[in-house]
């Protein structure tokens, strides 16, 4: 898997984030995008071995557009400086748990879980964690899980206890989450390694028990 070509393009777009440069260098983008889709296809093949829920997906349609939505952003740069793909039972993690792979020089990572569930699903997840705390903590404390993750990402949390839960709830810190996501970062050296597909899949496999718990909560 030729990730050096992808990395070279992403470094270039980060320095030349404008339409004129992009249009002149579109063949380089297409080459990098094709290589990334090759990787996603290989990654998907590995994930299907332990998660059959994603077997019916077309892996070459799982990557996200490089074009940024700048309508409501102060940052008007037109292009992303990464390549990413989402994978879940029905597509790209739309209101269901799944896997996300992000390639960016110095910032590559894999994530999983449930990102920004709608209020109805968020309520169901909190209730499932409250009712089955022991099972949820068993997932977070599993040896294979802890090899890659120290716990849930804390980027999206309430400042106070969610409605219906006491402030002194034993696990209020978990219930404050509005997203239930974990992330593991890779060095550029790891990304460029020829075994990266299998490495990424191994991390994804450790996420599956969390995804299963979250899916059971909302189904």
C-alpha angles and dihedrals in degrees: 000000000000101000092156090074090051092047092048092053093046092051089050096049089049089059096039105037099164136104096244093058092042094053091049091049100038093120088061090051092050090050092050092045091051091051091048091051088051088055093048089051091052091044091050090052090056094045092052088062090071103018114046091177089084096045095103096056125108100233093202090064097052100083121099125239118266090222114099123223100234098169095107100022131098087211103081098182104135099215138055117237093218141056118230141174134192127209129189139138095281102026133289105005095282103169094330135084120266146127130293125194120197125189118193129139107268093356108064117142147153121228136183143176130066118324119205100336116202114256093265093053093041090056091050092050093050091048092050091050091047093049096041103029093143092058092046094050090047088060093048092047097045113125094233091048094048090051087075107017135048092197141293118337108258099208097108114043141136117246092221136033115291117252112282096025126096119241090237095053108143091238102029091132090064094043091054090069117110091189125037102210138141127198136195121192127214130206118237087249090058092048092051092049114108089232094057095110091059092041092053091046091052090055090047090052090058088055095054097086089055091048091049092052092049093046091051088053096057105032 
